[in-house]
């Protein structure tokens, strides 16, 4: 298996150990209990949306058993989600093309040498030299920036996968007869295959921590309840809005 993928077993083992160490560090630093509490607040909003919006209810007309299966369907895929897959692939594409072309030219060079095909040998040599020239003309600063950026993307990917793995909802939590609760957890699991889930959890966690600050505590006794009240009271506007800015505009028009 390792030979087919081109990854040396020792290198793969080191990568797994390093990932395990970083995962333990993330879990040690992240306020998991606080994030889980914020998760319940987010799920309660999804639950309320299901109860208040008829279109939402019409979309989930299957049996409770099927609904439970739907709710936990993303469970095993959540920790595989890469929020930067497209960007990473785009940044790595030029190097992959150059590497594969060079490998092909090396094979052509060897073939031309063994079979005495001079034109193939000469073409391979020129191609290999051209790739060397191209790589040599890429500024080291650009290469360093790309490498650092890719490392940051990988770090963010690991953080996202680690936190999502801790906050996802399994079968035990959907063993209830409350359809709204099942739907809320199902929507939550799907929000983790994307950026919205952790964003909302982070937002509500910060809102919950604000009263601990002296100045904010005097102004807002319970920011979480305030925000949830605004969202709950304007669920119809949020449902028909075409994005965050449109939602803010509609809320402004309603209340001012």
Secondary structure as GFF3:
##gff-version 3
##sequence-region A 1 256
A	DSSP	alpha_helix	2	5	.	.	.	ID=ss1
A	DSSP	alpha_helix	9	29	.	.	.	ID=ss2
A	DSSP	alpha_helix	32	52	.	.	.	ID=ss3
A	DSSP	alpha_helix	54	58	.	.	.	ID=ss4
A	DSSP	alpha_helix	64	72	.	.	.	ID=ss5
A	DSSP	alpha_helix	75	78	.	.	.	ID=ss6
A	DSSP	alpha_helix	85	114	.	.	.	ID=ss7
A	DSSP	alpha_helix	118	136	.	.	.	ID=ss8
A	DSSP	alpha_helix	140	167	.	.	.	ID=ss9
A	DSSP	three_ten_helix	171	174	.	.	.	ID=ss10
A	DSSP	alpha_helix	179	191	.	.	.	ID=ss11
A	DSSP	alpha_helix	196	210	.	.	.	ID=ss12
A	DSSP	alpha_helix	214	219	.	.	.	ID=ss13
A	DSSP	alpha_helix	223	233	.	.	.	ID=ss14
A	DSSP	alpha_helix	235	240	.	.	.	ID=ss15
A	DSSP	alpha_helix	244	255	.	.	.	ID=ss16
###
